[in-house]
Amino acid sequence: MQYATQTNYIRHLSANHYRAPKLLCQYSNNLYSKALYQTRQPAFNEGGLLSYETNYHLCKTNDIYKMLQA
C-alpha cells in the first residue's frame, strides 16, 4: 500500500518567524512519540493495548501537550 504525502514550503520568513512553526512541529512529533510509547508499552508488559481515552488523559497532563496549547 502506498501513502501519499504533501509537502508545503514556506518561503520568505525571517529566522524568528521560522522558529515558531519549527518548534511546534518538534513538540507535535514528541507528543506523538510519547503517545505511541504509552499505547504500546502495556502490550509488552500485560499483553493488551492502552485505549484511546486512557491515553488521551495521560497525554493531557504532559508538559508537551500544554506547550502545544491543544
Buried (B, 14 or more C-beta within 10 A) or exposed (E): EEEEEEEEEEEEEEEEEEEEEEEEEEBBEBBEEBBEEBBEEBEEEEEEEBEEEEBEEBBEEBEBBEBBEE
